[in-house]
Amino acid sequence: MRTGRRPIILGIVGDSAAGKTTLTRGLVNILGPERVTHVCTDDYHKYDRKERAEMGISALHPDCNYVDIMELHMERLHYGQPILKPVYDHSNGTLTRPQYVQPRDFVIVEGLLGYSTPNLRQFYDVKVYLDPPEELRYVWKIRRDTTKRGYTPDQVRAELVRREPDSRDFIRPQRAHADMVVSFYPPEGQSVESVDGTLNVRLTLRPTIPHPDLAYLLENESHPDYGIHLGLGRDSGRPVDILDIDGGVASEHAADLEEAIWQHLPDLRPLRDDQFGDYQGRSGSAHSDPLALTQLLLTYHLLRKYKDLNHLPFATPLEALSRIKRSQQPAMSG
């Protein structure tokens, strides 16, 4: 139910098969489907799959999309107003009946060109860019498009080659506008074809929004096997915090950070591990702690924005973890 205030809008942008839908699915489960409106900007394609092939234009090119209508609809969503959204059916590449969309407390807008203009960028509260290594994205795209969209592996590879100039010119430059860059990547020594559930993640946290205080993680820097590490770095010449989470992080260490985040999400009830952090691997659905922690950190940002907008108190992860540690200490005898 809407509260009468404007919704909080999260942007998730990345190239085709970068993991946008997987990341979104867990966020919807954590926040609650009744509180989230999901919009995919792929629905704003001007041409269907057959027309694009005849014209020799890719879906990544701005000229293939109604970017001006996207801007108008983003403005309406930002102010809590409904839209009549076009619909693109990925299963067969056709444009179908438009859909009436009413914004809820949170709006997740994911797609290819969400940050491509200043007008679009101004309406997001939090902006995320997914940036896996290209060789890993290729594996993901071939797997998805052959199982869900009716392509052959050779067709997908040929399409990736055709799309590369548009990826270079229109998709990857949007990385510069994100508040957080999420990069899943294989552990050292593992190939992208063989790795599955053990992917690491690197979260590049830019100072464009207030990120949670995770300074307590610095205590673990002397323990290289801890699996969760925070450090300072530079990204495109700018100072950033970098949070690395190993794919093989010990479950108890991942649980510590999860619990710290859940402690200051009082509007939400903690979920079981099988309700978020899931992805479709080669052998079916599987769980990833790095993915789950990434989804929880994004939830933190959305709830913080929500509480700021509604002038509600909000605890930090460091305060929450301190409460957890105090509660686990044995009581002193008098």
DAJOTA-V241429 format. One record per backbone hydrogen bond with DSSP energy under -0.5 kcal/mol. CO is the residue of the C=O (numbers start at 1). NH is the residue of the N-H. If there is no record, write none. Layout:
co=CO nh=NH
co=CO nh=NH
This chain:
co=8 nh=10
co=8 nh=107
co=9 nh=125
co=9 nh=126
co=10 nh=109
co=11 nh=128
co=12 nh=111
co=13 nh=130
co=15 nh=18
co=19 nh=23
co=20 nh=24
co=21 nh=25
co=22 nh=26
co=23 nh=27
co=24 nh=28
co=25 nh=29
co=26 nh=30
co=27 nh=31
co=28 nh=32
co=32 nh=35
co=32 nh=36
co=33 nh=36
co=35 nh=106
co=37 nh=39
co=37 nh=108
co=39 nh=41
co=39 nh=110
co=40 nh=43
co=41 nh=44
co=42 nh=45
co=44 nh=66
co=48 nh=52
co=49 nh=53
co=50 nh=54
co=51 nh=55
co=52 nh=56
co=52 nh=57
co=58 nh=61
co=61 nh=64
co=62 nh=65
co=64 nh=46
co=64 nh=47
co=65 nh=67
co=66 nh=70
co=67 nh=71
co=68 nh=72
co=69 nh=73
co=70 nh=74
co=71 nh=75
co=72 nh=76
co=73 nh=77
co=74 nh=78
co=75 nh=79
co=76 nh=81
co=77 nh=7
co=77 nh=80
co=83 nh=85
co=83 nh=101
co=85 nh=99
co=87 nh=96
co=88 nh=90
co=89 nh=92
co=89 nh=93
co=89 nh=94
co=93 nh=49
co=94 nh=89
co=96 nh=87
co=99 nh=85
co=99 nh=101
co=101 nh=83
co=101 nh=103
co=105 nh=8
co=106 nh=37
co=107 nh=10
co=107 nh=109
co=108 nh=39
co=108 nh=110
co=109 nh=12
co=110 nh=41
co=111 nh=14
co=113 nh=116
co=117 nh=121
co=118 nh=122
co=120 nh=123
co=121 nh=124
co=126 nh=11
co=127 nh=179
co=127 nh=180
co=128 nh=13
co=129 nh=131
co=129 nh=182
co=130 nh=15
co=133 nh=136
co=133 nh=137
co=134 nh=138
co=135 nh=139
co=136 nh=140
co=137 nh=141
co=138 nh=142
co=139 nh=143
co=140 nh=144
co=141 nh=145
co=142 nh=146
co=143 nh=147
co=144 nh=148
co=144 nh=149
co=145 nh=149
co=145 nh=151
co=152 nh=156
co=153 nh=157
co=154 nh=158
co=155 nh=159
co=156 nh=160
co=157 nh=161
co=158 nh=162
co=159 nh=163
co=160 nh=164
co=163 nh=166
co=163 nh=167
co=164 nh=168
co=165 nh=169
co=166 nh=170
co=166 nh=171
co=167 nh=171
co=167 nh=172
co=171 nh=174
co=172 nh=175
co=173 nh=176
co=174 nh=177
co=175 nh=178
co=179 nh=206
co=180 nh=129
co=180 nh=182
co=181 nh=183
co=181 nh=204
co=182 nh=131
co=182 nh=184
co=183 nh=202
co=184 nh=133
co=185 nh=200
co=187 nh=190
co=191 nh=195
co=196 nh=199
co=198 nh=247
co=200 nh=185
co=201 nh=245
co=202 nh=183
co=202 nh=204
co=203 nh=205
co=203 nh=243
co=204 nh=181
co=204 nh=206
co=205 nh=241
co=206 nh=209
co=209 nh=211
co=212 nh=214
co=214 nh=217
co=215 nh=218
co=216 nh=219
co=217 nh=220
co=218 nh=221
co=220 nh=223
co=222 nh=224
co=223 nh=226
co=227 nh=246
co=229 nh=244
co=231 nh=242
co=233 nh=240
co=235 nh=238
co=238 nh=235
co=239 nh=207
co=240 nh=233
co=241 nh=205
co=242 nh=231
co=242 nh=244
co=243 nh=203
co=244 nh=229
co=245 nh=201
co=246 nh=249
co=250 nh=253
co=250 nh=254
co=251 nh=255
co=252 nh=256
co=253 nh=257
co=254 nh=258
co=255 nh=259
co=256 nh=260
co=257 nh=261
co=258 nh=262
co=259 nh=263
co=260 nh=264
co=261 nh=264
co=262 nh=265
co=265 nh=268
co=272 nh=275
co=273 nh=276
co=277 nh=288
co=279 nh=281
co=279 nh=286
co=281 nh=284
co=284 nh=281
co=286 nh=279
co=288 nh=292
co=289 nh=293
co=290 nh=294
co=291 nh=295
co=292 nh=296
co=293 nh=297
co=294 nh=298
co=295 nh=299
co=296 nh=300
co=297 nh=301
co=298 nh=302
co=299 nh=303
co=300 nh=304
co=301 nh=305
co=302 nh=306
co=303 nh=307
co=304 nh=308
co=305 nh=309
co=306 nh=310
co=307 nh=312
co=308 nh=311
co=316 nh=320
co=317 nh=321
co=318 nh=322
co=319 nh=323
co=320 nh=324
co=321 nh=325
co=322 nh=326
co=323 nh=327
co=324 nh=328
co=325 nh=329
co=326 nh=329
